[in-house]
Amino acid sequence: MSHIRSLKNQLSLRINSFSSKSSQNALTSKNKTHLLISKGGNYSTIYSNTTRKVRADTKINSSTIVSSNPNPNNNPNNNTISDINNNSIKKYLNEPIKLIVVPISKDKIFLYYKHADSFLNINSKLIKYETILTKKATKFWNNMEKSSKNINRKIVGTVNRLLNRINWTENSLITIPSESYILKRVSSTENNMKITLQEYLRLKKQSTSANVATTTELKLNPIKVYYPGSLITPKQIVKDCNELWKDGLKQHQKNIITCLITLPLTLPLAILPIIPNIPGFYLLYRLYCNVKAYLGAKHLKTMCNEQNGFRFKFVDLKEYSAIFNESEHLQKKNFKLLDEETLARIVDKLEVQEIKGQLTKAIRQEKSLKENNTETKKKKTK
């Protein structure tokens, strides 16, 4: 009897040992599955221990994993689209320097360069003087607009009408600051840093000099270009950007020369104390705008030139694309001209209310141009 009891005890110990090893293996198997998930596994790996059938070639992101224990409630496929889109919008909003593409018509875009204030070269004396002068000019113009005098109201109305006739592409180029105004994001083998244009050129010259031995390789961070992929392609954006800077350099150089020639002709009006030299102020303002647009075109040219180390990183913002997919007339095959109702939704979604007026001007100019072209064609057919 004692011999039989001893055999039973040994058998019981072996069974317990086997059970313990099985549970350890199961735990290890779960941990391995979680490791595969965190490295970008697929649905077939995640649900290998379940009866749920999922496509094996469907990749997932580790950020969508809620728990390492797979069950239908934690299925990444059940995550709402809004959560994914909110993440992309948050990344867009947190990007300190970006280019935003707004399609105005089938073959024209408004390019908006948006940057955080922390990337402005505050040590530049030119920026300081420009800020002071623009504040004074803005104050003067605001006083003119608020004035109750008929003469001032007529002047404001005339100037606004003249400004509304200026091609909207100028407004797009003006949003692109001079290259020297913005700090550059540079990655090197040692660290990441923000430096001025002059510092970047100096370091680049040192790194390429045959006399200076250095192991530090400078690399400019790419500028992200946000666009609606449902309506326009990166190839078309690059084409439009090249046309924008080429036309901009040519046109605004010509306008600068014209302003410089005609501006001295308004000096006699400055002698008269009764009538303000409005033509002189207007030409001075136009000179300023053309210089800004010209510098913007030069900066855009540099950004488009890959040989200078600049490159674009195109980002198709899904919520932005969704705005154009919701209406049939805004879809790629039917799109002709952006409407003001859709524009209001775009500026709210992208949080670019500061350029709503310029975009509205662009839409109205393009609409007027198309109407004039239609009337011209009708007259020719008659």
C-alpha positions as CSV (number, residue, x, y, z in Angstrom):
1,M,0.0,0.0,0.0
2,S,2.8,2.4,0.9
3,H,4.4,1.6,-2.5
4,I,1.2,2.4,-4.4
5,R,0.8,5.7,-2.4
6,S,4.3,6.7,-3.3
7,L,3.7,6.1,-7.0
8,K,0.5,8.3,-6.8
9,N,2.4,11.1,-5.2
10,Q,5.2,11.0,-7.9
11,L,2.5,11.0,-10.7
12,S,0.7,14.0,-9.1
13,L,4.0,15.9,-9.0
14,R,4.7,15.3,-12.7
15,I,1.2,16.4,-13.6
16,N,1.5,19.6,-11.6
17,S,4.9,20.3,-13.2
18,F,3.5,19.7,-16.7
19,S,0.6,22.1,-16.0
20,S,3.0,24.8,-14.6
21,K,5.2,24.5,-17.8
22,S,2.1,24.7,-20.0
23,S,0.9,27.9,-18.4
24,Q,4.4,29.4,-18.6
25,N,4.6,28.6,-22.3
26,A,1.2,30.1,-22.8
27,L,2.3,33.3,-21.1
28,T,5.5,33.4,-23.1
29,S,3.4,32.9,-26.3
30,K,1.2,35.9,-25.3
31,N,4.3,38.0,-24.6
32,K,5.8,37.1,-28.0
33,T,2.5,38.0,-29.7
34,H,2.5,41.4,-28.0
35,L,6.1,41.9,-29.1
36,L,5.2,41.2,-32.7
37,I,2.3,43.6,-32.5
38,S,4.5,46.4,-31.1
39,K,6.9,46.0,-34.0
40,G,4.2,46.3,-36.5
41,G,2.7,42.8,-36.8
42,N,-0.4,41.9,-38.7
43,Y,-3.9,40.9,-37.9
44,S,-3.3,37.2,-38.5
45,T,-0.5,37.2,-35.9
46,I,-2.7,39.1,-33.3
47,Y,-5.7,36.8,-33.7
48,S,-3.8,33.5,-34.3
49,N,-5.3,32.1,-31.1
50,T,-8.9,33.1,-31.9
51,T,-11.5,31.9,-34.4
52,R,-11.7,35.4,-36.0
53,K,-10.4,35.5,-39.6
54,V,-8.5,38.6,-40.6
55,R,-6.4,39.4,-43.7
56,A,-2.8,38.6,-43.1
57,D,-1.5,41.4,-45.2
58,T,-3.2,44.2,-43.3
59,K,-0.6,46.2,-41.3
60,I,-1.4,48.0,-38.1
61,N,0.3,50.7,-36.1
62,S,1.5,50.1,-32.5
63,S,-0.3,53.2,-31.3
64,T,-3.6,51.6,-32.1
65,I,-3.0,48.7,-29.7
66,V,-5.0,49.0,-26.5
67,S,-4.2,45.7,-24.8
68,S,-1.8,42.8,-25.4
69,N,-4.7,40.4,-24.7
70,P,-6.6,40.2,-28.1
71,N,-10.3,40.2,-28.0
72,P,-13.1,41.6,-30.3
73,N,-13.5,44.7,-28.0
74,N,-9.9,45.6,-28.4
75,N,-9.8,45.0,-32.2
76,P,-7.8,48.0,-33.7
77,N,-10.2,47.7,-36.6
78,N,-13.0,49.1,-34.3
79,N,-11.2,52.4,-33.7
80,T,-13.2,55.3,-35.0
81,I,-12.0,57.2,-38.0
82,S,-12.4,60.5,-36.1
83,D,-9.7,59.4,-33.6
84,I,-7.2,58.7,-36.4
85,N,-8.1,62.0,-38.2
86,N,-7.8,64.0,-34.9
87,N,-4.3,62.6,-34.5
88,S,-3.4,63.8,-38.0
89,I,-4.9,67.2,-37.4
90,K,-3.0,67.5,-34.1
91,K,0.3,66.7,-35.9
92,Y,-0.6,69.3,-38.6
93,L,-1.4,72.0,-36.0
94,N,1.8,71.2,-34.0
95,E,4.1,71.5,-37.1
96,P,6.0,74.7,-36.6
97,I,6.8,75.4,-40.3
98,K,4.5,74.2,-43.1
99,L,3.2,74.9,-46.5
100,I,-0.6,74.7,-47.0
101,V,-2.0,74.2,-50.5
102,V,-5.5,75.5,-51.2
103,P,-6.8,74.7,-54.7
104,I,-8.6,77.8,-56.0
105,S,-9.4,76.5,-59.5
106,K,-8.7,73.4,-61.5
107,D,-5.2,74.6,-62.4
108,K,-4.3,77.2,-59.8
109,I,-3.4,76.9,-56.1
110,F,-2.9,79.4,-53.2
111,L,0.3,78.5,-51.4
112,Y,0.4,79.6,-47.8
113,Y,3.6,79.5,-45.7
114,K,2.8,79.3,-42.0
115,H,5.4,79.4,-39.3
116,A,5.6,79.7,-35.5
117,D,6.8,82.9,-34.1
118,S,9.7,81.0,-32.4
119,F,11.2,80.5,-35.9
120,L,11.4,84.2,-36.7
121,N,14.9,85.6,-36.7
122,I,14.3,88.2,-34.0
123,N,17.9,89.3,-34.0
124,S,17.6,90.7,-37.5
125,K,17.6,94.5,-37.5
126,L,15.7,94.5,-40.8
127,I,12.8,92.6,-39.2
128,K,12.7,95.1,-36.3
129,Y,12.6,98.1,-38.6
130,E,10.0,96.5,-40.8
131,T,7.8,95.7,-37.7
132,I,8.0,99.3,-36.5
133,L,7.1,100.8,-40.0
134,T,4.3,98.4,-40.6
135,K,2.7,99.2,-37.3
136,K,2.8,102.9,-38.0
137,A,1.4,102.4,-41.5
138,T,-1.4,100.2,-40.2
139,K,-2.3,102.8,-37.5
140,F,-2.4,105.5,-40.2
141,W,-4.6,103.4,-42.4
142,N,-7.0,102.4,-39.6
143,N,-7.4,106.1,-38.7
144,M,-8.2,106.8,-42.4
145,E,-10.9,104.1,-42.4
146,K,-12.5,105.3,-39.2
147,S,-12.4,109.0,-40.3
148,S,-15.8,110.7,-40.8
149,K,-14.5,113.0,-43.4
150,N,-15.9,112.4,-46.9
151,I,-12.5,113.0,-48.6
152,N,-10.9,110.2,-46.4
153,R,-13.8,107.8,-47.1
154,K,-13.4,108.4,-50.9
155,I,-9.6,107.8,-50.6
156,V,-10.1,104.6,-48.7
157,G,-12.7,103.3,-51.2
158,T,-10.5,104.1,-54.2
159,V,-7.4,102.5,-52.7
160,N,-9.4,99.4,-51.7
161,R,-10.7,99.1,-55.3
162,L,-7.2,99.4,-56.7
163,L,-5.9,96.7,-54.2
164,N,-8.7,94.3,-55.1
165,R,-7.6,94.4,-58.8
166,I,-4.1,93.3,-58.0
167,N,-3.5,89.6,-58.9
168,W,-4.1,87.3,-55.9
169,T,-0.9,85.4,-56.5
170,E,0.9,88.3,-55.0
171,N,-0.9,87.7,-51.7
172,S,0.3,84.0,-51.8
173,L,3.9,85.0,-52.4
174,I,3.8,87.6,-49.6
175,T,2.9,84.9,-47.1
176,I,6.3,83.3,-47.9
177,P,8.9,85.3,-45.8
178,S,12.4,86.1,-47.0
179,E,14.8,83.2,-46.5
180,S,16.8,85.3,-44.0
181,Y,13.7,85.9,-41.9
182,I,13.3,82.3,-40.8
183,L,15.5,80.1,-38.7
184,K,16.5,76.9,-40.3
185,R,15.9,73.5,-38.8
186,V,19.2,71.6,-39.2
187,S,20.0,68.0,-38.3
188,S,23.6,67.0,-37.9
189,T,25.4,63.9,-36.8
190,E,25.6,65.4,-33.3
191,N,22.2,67.1,-32.6
192,N,19.3,69.1,-34.0
193,M,19.4,72.9,-34.0
194,K,17.8,76.1,-35.2
195,I,20.2,78.5,-37.0
196,T,20.1,81.6,-39.1
197,L,20.7,81.6,-42.9
198,Q,24.1,83.2,-42.4
199,E,25.1,80.5,-39.9
200,Y,23.9,77.7,-42.1
201,L,25.8,79.0,-45.1
202,R,29.0,79.4,-43.0
203,L,28.7,75.9,-41.5
204,K,28.0,74.5,-44.9
205,K,31.0,76.2,-46.4
206,Q,33.2,74.9,-43.6
207,S,31.9,71.3,-44.0
208,T,32.6,71.3,-47.8
209,S,36.0,73.1,-47.5
210,A,39.0,70.9,-48.4
211,N,41.1,72.7,-45.7
212,V,38.7,71.9,-42.8
213,A,38.3,68.3,-41.7
214,T,34.9,67.8,-40.1
215,T,32.7,64.8,-39.4
216,T,29.6,66.8,-38.9
217,E,27.1,66.5,-41.8
218,L,24.5,69.2,-42.0
219,K,21.0,68.2,-43.2
220,L,18.1,70.6,-43.6
221,N,14.8,69.2,-42.2
222,P,12.1,68.8,-45.0
223,I,9.2,71.2,-45.1
224,K,5.9,69.5,-44.9
225,V,3.3,70.4,-47.6
226,Y,-0.3,69.7,-46.5
227,Y,-2.7,69.2,-49.4
228,P,-6.1,67.5,-50.2
229,G,-5.0,64.3,-51.9
230,S,-8.5,63.7,-53.3
231,L,-8.2,66.7,-55.5
232,I,-4.5,67.3,-56.4
233,T,-1.3,65.4,-56.6
234,P,2.3,66.3,-55.4
235,K,3.4,66.3,-59.0
236,Q,0.9,69.0,-59.8
237,I,1.8,71.0,-56.7
238,V,5.5,71.0,-57.7
239,K,4.5,72.2,-61.2
240,D,2.3,75.0,-59.8
241,C,5.0,76.1,-57.3
242,N,7.6,76.3,-60.1
243,E,5.2,78.4,-62.2
244,L,4.4,80.6,-59.2
245,W,8.1,81.6,-58.4
246,K,9.0,82.0,-62.1
247,D,6.1,84.3,-62.8
248,G,6.6,86.0,-59.5
249,L,10.3,86.9,-60.0
250,K,9.6,88.3,-63.4
251,Q,6.4,90.3,-62.6
252,H,7.5,91.8,-59.2
253,Q,10.9,92.8,-60.4
254,K,9.2,94.8,-63.2
255,N,6.7,96.3,-60.7
256,I,9.5,97.3,-58.3
257,I,11.3,99.2,-61.1
258,T,8.0,100.9,-62.1
259,C,7.3,102.0,-58.4
260,L,10.9,103.4,-58.1
261,I,10.5,105.4,-61.2
262,T,7.0,106.9,-60.5
263,L,7.5,107.5,-56.7
264,P,9.6,110.7,-57.1
265,L,6.9,112.2,-59.3
266,T,4.6,112.4,-56.3
267,L,7.0,114.4,-54.2
268,P,5.5,117.8,-55.2
269,L,2.3,116.8,-53.5
270,A,4.2,116.4,-50.2
271,I,4.9,120.1,-50.3
272,L,1.1,121.0,-50.2
273,P,0.0,121.0,-46.5
274,I,-3.7,120.8,-47.3
275,I,-3.8,117.6,-49.4
276,P,-2.0,114.5,-48.1
277,N,0.3,112.7,-50.6
278,I,-2.0,109.7,-51.0
279,P,-0.4,108.7,-54.4
280,G,3.0,108.7,-52.8
281,F,1.8,106.6,-49.8
282,Y,0.1,104.2,-52.2
283,L,3.2,103.8,-54.4
284,L,5.4,103.3,-51.3
285,Y,3.0,100.6,-50.1
286,R,3.0,98.9,-53.5
287,L,6.8,99.0,-53.6
288,Y,6.9,97.3,-50.2
289,C,4.4,94.6,-51.3
290,N,6.3,93.9,-54.5
291,V,9.6,93.6,-52.7
292,K,7.9,91.2,-50.2
293,A,6.4,89.1,-53.1
294,Y,9.8,89.1,-54.9
295,L,11.6,87.8,-51.8
296,G,8.9,85.3,-51.3
297,A,9.3,84.0,-54.9
298,K,13.1,83.8,-54.4
299,H,12.6,81.7,-51.2
300,L,10.1,79.5,-53.0
301,K,12.6,79.0,-55.8
302,T,15.2,77.9,-53.2
303,M,12.7,75.5,-51.6
304,C,11.9,73.9,-55.0
305,N,15.6,73.5,-55.8
306,E,16.7,70.1,-54.4
307,Q,20.3,70.9,-55.1
308,N,20.3,73.4,-52.3
309,G,19.3,70.7,-49.8
310,F,15.7,71.7,-49.6
311,R,13.0,69.2,-50.2
312,F,9.2,68.9,-49.6
313,K,7.5,66.2,-47.6
314,F,4.0,65.9,-48.9
315,V,1.2,65.1,-46.4
316,D,-2.3,64.2,-47.6
317,L,-4.5,65.5,-44.8
318,K,-7.5,63.1,-44.7
319,E,-9.9,65.5,-43.1
320,Y,-8.9,68.2,-45.6
321,S,-9.5,65.7,-48.5
322,A,-12.9,64.7,-47.0
323,I,-14.2,68.3,-47.4
324,F,-13.8,67.9,-51.2
325,N,-15.3,64.4,-51.3
326,E,-18.5,65.4,-49.6
327,S,-19.9,67.4,-52.5
328,E,-20.0,66.1,-56.1
329,H,-19.1,69.5,-57.6
330,L,-15.9,69.6,-55.5
331,Q,-14.7,66.1,-56.6
332,K,-11.6,65.9,-58.9
333,K,-13.5,65.1,-62.1
334,N,-16.0,68.0,-61.6
335,F,-13.9,70.6,-59.7
336,K,-13.7,74.0,-61.5
337,L,-13.7,76.7,-58.9
338,L,-13.6,76.8,-55.1
339,D,-16.8,78.3,-53.5
340,E,-16.9,80.6,-50.5
341,E,-19.0,78.2,-48.4
342,T,-16.4,75.5,-48.8
343,L,-13.7,78.0,-48.1
344,A,-15.2,78.8,-44.7
345,R,-15.1,75.2,-43.8
346,I,-11.5,74.9,-44.9
347,V,-10.1,77.8,-43.0
348,D,-12.0,76.6,-39.9
349,K,-10.6,73.0,-40.2
350,L,-7.1,74.1,-40.9
351,E,-7.2,77.1,-38.5
352,V,-6.0,79.6,-41.1
353,Q,-8.6,82.3,-40.6
354,E,-5.9,85.0,-41.1
355,I,-5.9,84.3,-44.9
356,K,-9.7,84.0,-45.4
357,G,-9.8,87.5,-47.0
358,Q,-7.0,86.8,-49.4
359,L,-8.6,83.5,-50.4
360,T,-12.0,85.1,-50.9
361,K,-10.3,87.7,-53.2
362,A,-8.7,84.8,-55.2
363,I,-12.0,83.1,-55.7
364,R,-13.8,86.2,-56.8
365,Q,-11.0,87.2,-59.2
366,E,-11.0,83.7,-60.8
367,K,-14.8,83.7,-61.0
368,S,-14.8,87.1,-62.7
369,L,-12.0,85.9,-65.1
370,K,-14.0,82.8,-66.1
371,E,-17.2,84.9,-66.7
372,N,-15.3,87.3,-68.9
373,N,-13.8,84.4,-70.9
374,T,-17.2,82.9,-71.3
375,E,-18.6,86.2,-72.6
376,T,-15.7,86.7,-75.0
377,K,-16.3,83.2,-76.4
378,K,-20.0,83.9,-76.9
379,K,-19.2,87.1,-78.7
380,K,-16.8,85.3,-81.0
381,T,-19.4,82.7,-81.9
382,K,-22.0,85.3,-82.9
